[in-house]
Amino acid sequence: MNDMLEQSPVNRRAFFKNVGAIGGGGMLLGAFPWLQSCSADERKEIAREKVTLGIIGTGSRGQYHLQNLRDMPNVEVTALCDNHAPHLKEAAGMCPAAKTYADYRQVLERKDIRAVLVATPLNAHPVITIDALEAGKHVFCEKSMALSPAECIAMYRAFKRSGKVLFIGQQRLYDPKYIRAMEMVHSGQLGEITGIRTYWFRNNDWRRPVSSPDLERKINWRLYREFSGGLMTELATHQLQVGNWAMKMIPETVSGFGDLVYWKDDREVYDSVSLIYRYANGVKMTYESVISNKFYGLEEELLCHKGTMEFEKGKYYFEEVKPASGIMQLVNQIEHQIFDRVSFAGPSWVPETATKNTGYLVMDKVSSHDGASTVGFASDGSVELLAAFCEAAVTGRPAPNLVEEAYYSSVLALLGLQAMDEKRIITFPDEYKIPYLNFA
């Protein structure tokens, strides 16, 4: 199994295609059921058919997906929809054979379209997704799910009623380094989980240029509460999902603070957030995000009693570092004898020692990013997630647990926002709990 997981990025699609063959669908698929493999007959069906797909929302993220879809042999983009003409024109230039629309309902009326991809501002996710499911379409909807827990659960229930496929844009679930790292965590190699630290830091105002003032809220929708929850719904959902995935449970409570610290313009969302999510067993997951300093980038750090996992870097560290070899100890002693006699101005010189914990990669080759881009990243699982959706749209078989993972991360982000707004501890409401196969 590990040999298949430790492949170069160019071979990862083969890994996901063949994952069901590993151990007869054993430990890996038991831990990550959304990675189920297609049967031989289904693979033949996928090879014969093309998914006719419409993209609703052709801004930066929609165009990012369109670029990837053009390289997939089993999908044909036949419709593009956006109520902002410049974005629609840009997308049409990338896919000239597709018909264009300003009203998403016209896309849903087309009987020849099997699936839609929703990449609109967050506030439009629930109505479009529910309408699409009720129209008999398979749906890929970007994260977060919605702007309120009530809308999130309405989307979930519409999905369960429909019998259709629903994917939410939580690409870490399909990122090979996260899968390999989580397999190590769940197998106990790093010991019991005792704490989780997550953060995402950028240094920019999060604004995009507008051609006229009346377009400000349409283009910079992430900065206004009518359309977005800011850092929580646009960034935190990715990282909260990793914590739940590791813990196999959801936190009971959340508290925190949100402020406008640096970007004091007309925006309505916080530019600095700090939260603590507490699980029933006492483990705490912290989440912090600021967009006025980028030094630390982004990471999800899992603290265990035998070691530590850094998911985005794809590295793990054991608490006890192996002792140096005899030759390295000798080199160290010689270096000390030489440099201890030399005076240095400023900080003291410290030799490289064998006790430095440099860690290990979870795979032979790891691709990671610093979180600076607001559009997308190469090799972050987005292509694999989209390819899996297109396959599921052919077979009509939803990916187990995928929606549930996205649902809980979306609701937890919103509860965190509520905790900051109301400056109090929020308990996860029972009415928003749904069945989840991955819970212990």
Summary of the structure (lengths in Angstrom):
residues: 440
radius of gyration: 23.4
end to end distance: 23.5
largest distance: 82.3
contacts: 1440
relative contact order: 0.16
helix: 42%
strand: 18%
